[in-house]
Amino acid sequence: MRNLILIIAMLCFSLPAMAEEEFEVDTIKTSAGDLEITFIGHGTLMFKFGDKIIHVDPVSREADYTLLPRGELVLVTHEHGDHLDPEVLNLVRKENTKIVLTKKCFDKIDEGIVMKNGDVNTFDGIKVEAVPAYNLVHKRDSGQPFHPKGEGNGYVITFGDKRVYVAGDTENIPEMKALKNIDIAFLPMNLPYTMTPEMVADAAKAFMPKVLYPYHYGKTDTKKLVELMKSVKDIDVRIRSME
């Protein structure tokens, strides 16, 4: 009986660690210390920078957030249910957590700090730039784009000397191609909502991030992107589990 109790106790204490170990983690060196990127799934990411945790589009379908650390900053790209999950926001926040989102997100949950395309702000020493995210080509049967211009955000986040671009749901729009000095880029790659591998390659070749992570890619064959980018030696294409 005593052995059984010990086994149950050990399992209970190890569950949080086991939950975090499910996810791939990359470490990026910056001028202000290591940046740890946790690839949670789909459009959902977590950054650890020093003693700060930054959640991007946290949703319950991708993780059990009772087992993940609460954050100082939460970034939400747009109001769709695979990006905005009001219940999870209560699980990731602390007393002074900043929740940054779009006007449409704010209208749904009636809280947070609204950033519109072009806005720049700094939260606890971390610079955040809101950039456009929208469709040019892919539309609903009604003719309405899946993501209309002006409603969604991508974010450029500065960690020390590294600029990280999380594109949100978007296509290879002119504003993306005009970005400068991006070290790490997360570009979405699934139809019909975002980009084809060809569109991702077109965008990446235009603004030349040092590291490219396709994300939000569903069942898209990531090998196609790798093949399209193989001649571009200055971009490190990294495939992680982000279906």
C-alpha positions in Angstrom: 0.0 0.0 0.0 2.8 2.4 0.9 4.5 1.7 -2.4 1.3 2.4 -4.3 0.9 5.8 -2.5 4.5 6.7 -3.4 4.0 5.8 -7.0 0.8 8.0 -7.2 2.6 10.9 -5.5 5.5 10.6 -7.9 3.2 10.7 -10.9 1.3 13.7 -9.6 4.5 15.7 -9.1 5.9 14.7 -12.5 2.7 15.7 -14.5 3.6 19.4 -15.1 7.1 18.5 -16.3 5.7 15.8 -18.6 3.2 18.3 -20.0 5.9 20.8 -20.9 8.1 18.1 -22.4 5.4 17.4 -25.0 6.4 20.5 -26.9 9.6 21.2 -28.9 11.7 24.1 -27.6 14.3 26.1 -29.5 16.8 28.4 -27.7 17.9 31.6 -29.5 20.8 33.7 -28.2 20.2 37.4 -27.9 22.2 40.3 -26.6 20.0 40.3 -23.5 20.0 36.5 -22.8 18.4 33.4 -24.1 15.0 33.4 -25.8 13.2 30.1 -25.5 10.6 29.4 -28.1 8.0 26.7 -27.2 6.1 25.4 -30.2 2.7 24.6 -28.8 0.8 24.0 -31.9 -1.1 25.6 -34.8 -0.9 29.3 -34.3 0.0 29.0 -30.6 3.5 29.8 -29.2 5.1 30.6 -25.9 8.3 32.7 -25.4 10.4 32.7 -22.3 12.8 35.6 -22.1 14.7 36.0 -18.8 12.0 35.9 -16.1 9.2 36.8 -18.5 6.7 34.6 -20.2 4.9 35.7 -23.4 2.0 33.8 -24.7 0.8 34.1 -28.3 -2.7 33.1 -29.3 -3.1 30.7 -26.3 -6.1 28.3 -26.9 -7.2 25.2 -24.9 -7.3 22.9 -27.9 -3.5 23.1 -28.2 -2.5 22.7 -24.5 -3.6 22.3 -21.0 -2.8 25.7 -19.7 -3.2 24.7 -16.1 0.2 23.0 -16.5 1.9 25.9 -18.2 3.3 29.1 -16.6 1.3 32.2 -16.4 2.6 35.1 -18.5 3.5 38.8 -18.2 2.3 39.4 -21.7 -0.3 37.8 -24.0 -0.6 38.7 -27.7 -3.7 37.8 -29.6 -3.7 38.2 -33.4 -7.4 38.1 -34.2 -10.8 37.0 -33.0 -11.2 33.6 -34.5 -11.7 30.7 -32.1 -8.4 29.0 -32.9 -6.6 32.2 -31.8 -8.8 33.9 -29.2 -9.9 31.7 -26.3 -11.4 33.8 -23.4 -11.3 31.0 -20.9 -7.6 30.4 -21.4 -6.9 34.1 -20.9 -7.9 33.6 -17.3 -5.5 30.7 -16.9 -2.4 32.5 -18.3 -2.8 35.8 -16.6 -1.2 37.2 -13.4 -2.4 40.2 -11.5 -0.5 42.6 -13.8 -0.5 40.6 -17.1 -0.9 42.8 -20.2 -3.3 41.3 -22.8 -2.7 42.9 -26.3 -5.3 42.3 -28.9 -7.3 43.7 -31.8 -10.5 45.8 -31.7 -12.6 42.8 -32.7 -11.1 40.8 -29.9 -11.8 43.6 -27.5 -15.4 43.7 -28.6 -15.8 40.0 -27.8 -14.2 40.0 -24.3 -14.3 43.7 -23.3 -10.8 43.8 -21.9 -7.2 44.2 -23.0 -5.0 46.7 -24.7 -6.0 47.3 -28.3 -3.2 47.7 -30.8 -4.2 48.5 -34.4 -2.0 48.0 -37.5 1.0 50.4 -37.2 0.9 50.8 -33.5 4.1 50.4 -31.4 4.2 49.9 -27.7 6.6 48.6 -25.0 5.5 46.2 -22.3 7.9 45.5 -19.4 10.8 46.4 -21.6 9.6 44.3 -24.6 8.9 46.3 -27.7 5.8 45.2 -29.7 4.9 46.4 -33.2 1.4 45.6 -34.6 1.6 44.9 -38.4 -1.1 44.1 -40.9 -2.4 40.6 -41.4 -5.0 39.9 -44.1 -6.0 38.0 -47.2 -5.6 39.3 -50.8 -6.6 36.1 -52.7 -8.4 33.6 -50.5 -12.0 34.5 -49.8 -15.3 33.0 -48.6 -18.1 32.1 -51.0 -19.6 35.5 -50.3 -16.5 37.2 -51.7 -15.4 38.4 -48.2 -11.7 37.7 -47.4 -11.2 35.1 -44.6 -9.2 37.9 -42.9 -10.2 41.4 -44.0 -7.6 44.1 -44.1 -7.3 46.2 -40.9 -8.9 43.7 -38.6 -6.1 41.3 -37.7 -2.6 41.8 -36.4 0.8 40.3 -36.8 3.4 41.2 -34.2 7.1 42.1 -34.4 8.5 41.5 -30.9 12.0 42.7 -30.0 14.0 40.5 -27.6 17.4 42.1 -27.0 18.9 42.4 -30.5 16.5 39.9 -32.1 13.3 40.9 -33.9 10.7 38.1 -34.0 7.8 38.3 -36.5 4.7 36.3 -35.7 2.5 36.9 -38.8 -0.9 35.8 -37.6 -3.4 34.8 -40.3 -2.3 36.5 -43.5 -1.1 36.1 -47.0 2.1 37.4 -48.6 1.0 41.0 -48.4 3.0 44.1 -49.4 3.5 45.1 -45.8 5.0 41.8 -45.0 7.4 41.9 -47.9 8.5 45.4 -46.8 9.6 44.3 -43.3 13.2 45.0 -42.4 15.7 43.3 -40.1 13.6 40.3 -39.1 15.7 37.6 -37.3 13.0 35.0 -36.8 9.7 34.7 -38.8 6.6 32.6 -38.2 4.6 32.4 -41.4 1.2 30.6 -41.7 0.8 28.1 -44.4 -2.6 26.4 -44.8 -5.4 26.7 -47.3 -7.8 28.3 -47.8 -7.2 30.6 -44.9 -3.6 31.7 -45.3 -0.7 30.9 -47.6 0.5 28.2 -49.9 4.2 27.1 -49.7 4.8 29.2 -52.8 3.4 32.3 -51.1 5.5 31.7 -48.0 8.6 31.3 -50.1 7.8 34.5 -52.0 7.4 36.5 -48.9 10.5 35.1 -47.2 12.6 35.8 -50.2 11.4 39.4 -50.1 12.1 40.3 -46.5 14.8 37.6 -45.8 14.4 36.5 -42.2 17.5 34.7 -40.8 15.3 31.9 -39.5 11.9 30.9 -41.0 9.4 28.7 -39.1 6.3 27.8 -41.1 3.4 27.5 -38.6 -0.4 27.1 -38.6 0.2 24.7 -41.5 -2.5 22.0 -40.9 -1.9 19.2 -43.4 0.2 21.2 -45.8 3.3 19.3 -46.9 6.2 21.3 -45.3 8.7 19.5 -47.6 7.4 21.7 -50.5 8.5 24.8 -48.6 11.9 23.3 -47.9 12.3 22.5 -51.6 11.3 26.0 -52.6 13.8 27.6 -50.2 16.8 25.2 -50.7 18.6 27.7 -53.0 18.3 30.5 -50.4 21.3 29.9 -48.3 20.8 32.9 -46.0 17.5 31.7 -44.6 17.5 28.8 -42.1 14.1 27.0 -42.6 13.1 25.1 -39.5 10.2 22.7 -39.4 8.5 22.2 -36.0 5.3 20.5 -35.1 2.8 23.3 -35.7 -0.1 21.7 -37.5 
